[in-house]
Amino acid sequence: MSTLYLHIGTSKTGTTSLQNFLAKNKETLLNENIFYHYIKGESSSCISLPYLFINDDSFSWYENMHNVKTSDDRIELRKRIKNNLINEFNRFPNHNWVISSEHIFNMCFEKEPIKNLSVFLSKYFDNIKIIIFVRDQLDYFLSSYSTQ
């Protein structure tokens, strides 16, 4: 097994730049035994991982992207995402992994989703290191306001 470096954001801290860098250098990282997980075509962020564990409407935009109309569609999408992740975990079991998703930070306010995420990931990784970037509150507010 290996180490997972789980970058959880927060937003407005250079997350997108980091994700773009990791995606652009995926092959170089792979040569160094580091696998950067993301789904091409969605973004360089791993949106699907937190989606598996959040059961509220905060991911309705993600479901719309995947044409989810019913609860059966939701179950099928989550099953497909989970199977894809497990297949990738099994393809690169001896690599260190990087997963980046600022959406995981939004899970921090509820105990159950975080616990379920931890149990799921612990099956595939010996070590899980959490990486979080924070920003001065005033700078964060001004940056958030200017992008709206």
KALIN-V935734 format. One record per backbone hydrogen bond with DSSP energy under -0.5 kcal/mol. CO is the residue of the C=O (numbers start at 1). NH is the residue of the N-H. E is the energy in kcal/mol with one decimal. If there is no record, write none. Layout:
# KALIN-V935734
CO/NH/E + CO/NH/E
This chain:
# KALIN-V935734
2/126/-1.7 + 2/127/-1.5 + 3/5/-0.5 + 3/97/-2.8 + 4/6/-0.8 + 4/129/-3.3 + 5/7/-0.8 + 5/99/-2.2 + 6/8/-0.6 + 6/131/-2.7 + 7/101/-2.8 + 8/105/-0.7 + 9/133/-3.6 + 10/13/-0.6 + 14/18/-2.5 + 15/19/-2.8 + 16/20/-2.7 + 17/21/-2.3 + 18/22/-2.6 + 19/23/-2.5 + 20/24/-2.6 + 21/25/-1.7 + 23/26/-1.3 + 25/29/-2.7 + 26/30/-2.4 + 27/31/-2.0 + 28/32/-0.7 + 29/32/-1.0 + 29/34/-2.4 + 30/33/-1.8 + 33/96/-2.7 + 34/36/-0.6 + 35/37/-0.6 + 35/98/-2.4 + 36/38/-0.5 + 37/100/-0.5 + 38/40/-0.7 + 39/42/-1.9 + 39/43/-1.2 + 45/39/-0.6 + 45/47/-1.2 + 46/50/-0.6 + 47/51/-1.4 + 48/52/-1.3 + 49/52/-0.8 + 50/53/-1.4 + 50/54/-1.0 + 53/55/-0.5 + 56/59/-0.6 + 57/60/-1.8 + 59/63/-2.2 + 60/64/-2.5 + 61/65/-1.7 + 62/66/-1.2 + 63/68/-2.8 + 64/67/-1.4 + 67/69/-0.6 + 70/74/-2.0 + 71/75/-2.4 + 72/76/-2.4 + 73/77/-2.6 + 74/78/-2.5 + 75/79/-2.3 + 76/80/-2.4 + 77/81/-2.6 + 78/82/-2.6 + 79/83/-2.5 + 80/84/-2.4 + 81/85/-2.5 + 82/86/-2.6 + 83/87/-2.5 + 84/88/-2.1 + 85/89/-2.9 + 86/90/-2.4 + 87/91/-1.5 + 88/92/-1.7 + 90/93/-0.6 + 92/95/-1.1 + 96/35/-3.3 + 97/5/-3.0 + 98/37/-2.2 + 99/7/-2.9 + 100/46/-2.9 + 101/104/-1.6 + 102/105/-0.6 + 102/106/-0.7 + 104/107/-1.5 + 105/108/-1.6 + 106/109/-0.6 + 107/110/-2.1 + 110/114/-1.1 + 111/115/-2.5 + 112/116/-2.7 + 113/117/-2.4 + 114/118/-2.5 + 115/119/-2.5 + 116/120/-2.3 + 117/121/-2.6 + 118/122/-2.3 + 119/123/-0.7 + 120/123/-0.9 + 121/124/-1.7 + 121/125/-1.2 + 124/2/-0.6 + 127/4/-2.7 + 128/130/-0.5 + 129/6/-3.1 + 131/8/-2.7 + 136/140/-2.7 + 137/141/-2.5 + 138/142/-2.6 + 139/143/-2.5 + 140/144/-2.7 + 141/145/-2.6 + 142/146/-2.1 + 143/147/-1.0 + 145/148/-1.1
